[in-house]
Amino acid sequence: MNSTYKAFWLEAGDLIVIDQTQLPFRFVTKTLKTSADAALAIQDMTVRGAGVIGNVAAFGVYLAARESKGDLDRIKPLAAVIRGARPTAVNLMWAVDRLISVLDKAPANSDLVEVALKEAIAIADEDVMGTRNIGRFGCELIEAIAKTKPNGEPVNILTHCNAGWLAIVDRGSALAPIYEASDRGINIHVWVDETRPRNQGANLTAWELGQSHIPHTLIADNTGGLLMQYGKVDLCIVGTDRVTRSGDVANKIGTYLKALAAFDNQVPFYVALPSSTFDMQISDGVKEIAIETRSADEVLYMQGLLDDGNIGKVRIAPMETTALNYGFDVTPAKFVTGLITERGICEAAETAIAGMFLDLIP
Ligand SMILES: CSC[C@H]1O[C@H](OP(=O)(O)O)[C@H](O)[C@@H]1O
């Protein structure tokens, strides 16, 4: 069983994760030894991104089993703490619930530590396969646009936040088609939204694309609409943290505004996701998806590399100013051109989703 992925890996039974709060300036890791370590790493965004959140949650249940010596009555409350670490990405709850279900069904006298470890690895391996397929299906969209570009001009793709391999192992979701297109030699360029307030675009997506030598330009979050009006965006691809059975999409704050601009400018707006990000229990995303609010300091301060070479924060608002920090928003399905999944591209509509994912409908 594979136990090494780009964003995390097992070492001597502990989970090693890249500390994403230190990228792009420091490549450092953290060793998660306990379920509490896993819960904290999710809550403080050491690890983030729906898929990786789900993976770390799953391995966190394995760590809970290890520290509980396989006692299910002790594992369950520890797993509940992990499950409550962040409210929006459904992969977190899905992964914990899947682990607990497998542990509940394990035959008597099973080694629940091994059972949990095996299931957590299975989830990560499924994600790796899924992101490869998302990349292949999404690349078809890029390829079709490339054929219309004169003189081999690049296909200009806009993305928001980070939905690369730091978010879903090992090819990401929104970035998977971009990696696939690059591998196939298609001429592409990526507009990278900086993605205030945590700057996942500037810190993580720009870093990932740079590591893969994919041409990209960082832009302020509010620039995308103008670029679309100028005809400089051929395609938008974003990730997601939860998609309802009717196709409403929760994603990083600012996604909805990008979708509105795309709709107004007839720019295709696609959302890439593994099917573990569907929440078939709900239909109306605006009314039913819990939107995380985080510390006001994430808005009031900006983190970056200081002149002395250390990573630090600077305040960007008056001391007496307060801030409101919603982490996500919901894009209604009517603004979504399509959903790029591991099973194919699906219309963001209840009938189409049910048709492709009937097995996931409760
Ligand atoms: C497809 S997972 C990436 C997804 O997660 C990000 O949120 P966060 O960085 O707060 O975990 C953002 O919504 C991305 O689209």
The ligand as an SDF file (V2000), in Angstrom:
LIG
                    3D

 15 15  0  0  0  0  0  0  0  0999 V2000
  -10.4370   21.5350   -3.9810 C   0  0  0  0  0  0  0  0  0  0  0  0
   -9.8510   21.7800   -2.4060 S   0  0  0  0  0  0  0  0  0  0  0  0
   -9.2680   23.3980   -2.5640 C   0  0  0  0  0  0  0  0  0  0  0  0
  -10.2520   24.3780   -2.0070 C   0  0  0  0  0  0  0  0  0  0  0  0
  -10.0000   24.5520   -0.6090 O   0  0  0  0  0  0  0  0  0  0  0  0
   -9.6790   25.9070   -0.4070 C   0  0  0  0  0  0  0  0  0  0  0  0
  -10.0790   26.3800    0.8360 O   0  0  0  0  0  0  0  0  0  0  0  0
   -9.0090   26.4020    2.0480 P   0  0  0  0  0  0  0  0  0  0  0  0
   -7.6950   26.8230    1.4650 O   0  0  0  0  0  0  0  0  0  0  0  0
   -9.5890   27.4040    3.0380 O   0  0  0  0  0  0  0  0  0  0  0  0
   -8.9930   24.9850    2.6110 O   0  0  0  0  0  0  0  0  0  0  0  0
  -10.3940   26.6140   -1.5210 C   0  0  0  0  0  0  0  0  0  0  0  0
  -11.7790   26.7010   -1.3000 O   0  0  0  0  0  0  0  0  0  0  0  0
  -10.0590   25.7000   -2.6520 C   0  0  0  0  0  0  0  0  0  0  0  0
  -10.8180   25.8400   -3.8030 O   0  0  0  0  0  0  0  0  0  0  0  0
  1  2  1  0
  2  3  1  0
  3  4  1  0
  4  5  1  0
  4 14  1  0
  5  6  1  0
  6  7  1  0
  6 12  1  0
  7  8  1  0
  8  9  2  0
  8 10  1  0
  8 11  1  0
 12 13  1  0
 12 14  1  0
 14 15  1  0
M  END
$$$$
